[in-house]
Amino acid sequence: MAVCGSGSIKVTDLVVLRSVGRTRSLHTWSATAALRPAFRGTMSSTVLRWFSTLSLSVNQLGRLPWLLDSLPSLPAPQGTVEASEVPSLFREPYILSGYRPVGQDWGCYFLSLFQRHNELLNVWTHLLTVPLVLLRSWAFAGAQGLTLGPTCLPLLFYVLSALTYLSFSTAAHLLQSHSELAHYSLFFLDYVGVGVYQYGCALAHYFYGSEVEWRETVVGALYLPGAALFAWLSCAGCCFAKLRYRRPYPLWRKVCQLVPTGLAYMLVISPVAHRLAIGSWNEPTLTLHALQVVFFLLAAVFFSCPLPERLFPGCCDIVGHAHQVFHILLSLCTLCQQEALLKDFLVQQHTMLQVHGEVQLLLACASFPVLVFCCAVTAGAMRSSMQRQLRLKQE
Ligand SMILES: [Zn+2]
């Protein structure tokens, strides 16, 4: 046993250290330490602890190849293919290549997060927005010392709704190529996220972002039940259009998708539009609200028109097609909206209960899980219907 100062190195440690070529540096350290008795006690115990940890790590590293061998091997995603090699359901207009083959293991689609394919940026654009929304909410709640109470509930539901649409969209784009049923099921889930997000926005806009003059109008009086109805109609309309129409899609498909979502947006944004119409755009909060409107309208344009891939078919397969631009603009819309609503919350939080009444606030918030349930049941029913159709097709 080699003794040095008040600490000691076990023989096993020295064997391990020698095995990684560290014995000489240990001797050098021992000689140096001997020349400084004042520091010897504390330094030796610290360094010995470090060496001890190192020897443990080296021992574990030595066992690593055996551990890696015993782990199940990861699935390897197949290379991407041309549009003609996947069923028409999975093809996108003017996107000619970069498709993941259908029918691989689920693990291959999870690992395609790191593979080059035409859905990659659709996945990452929404996936990366999730931690941004989460961390901003976390930092705000910490800085303001927020505790969960009635005044925070619309903000909480807004954040949950944003995280819901972002994560459901990520899952849909990442995993949809697994099978026809997975494709339909995951996009029905994506549409649940759309409806839930619309109603989360409506609650936050109404309680934090509306003026009393607007709330006294007919639109203001019918706003929350109307927003809940249109949010459900958006989810149901998008699911129905997906279930009903096959490629090449007729115009009615876009009508079923865009009319309820467009009407829902016009209603949901109306308290903000009213403030923008009567307020001064120099206020930072109104500038952020103006930005969320601009980003959403631009996002709607790219959702409706397959630009630029229509002009340059095959050139935007991996990077630059309209759905990716739509995702980026929608993420920017959400980030600006969140920032604006956090500022609105700081202004409104102390007077909310007097202005709206606690019962109305709690009733409105109770309608949020009801809306989530209705959207989930609708999507579930559409999935069952599609499952029956696919089973009949196979028979
Ligand atoms: Zn998408």
Residues whose N, C-alpha, C, O or C-beta is under 5 A from the ligand:
A	BS01	ZN	none
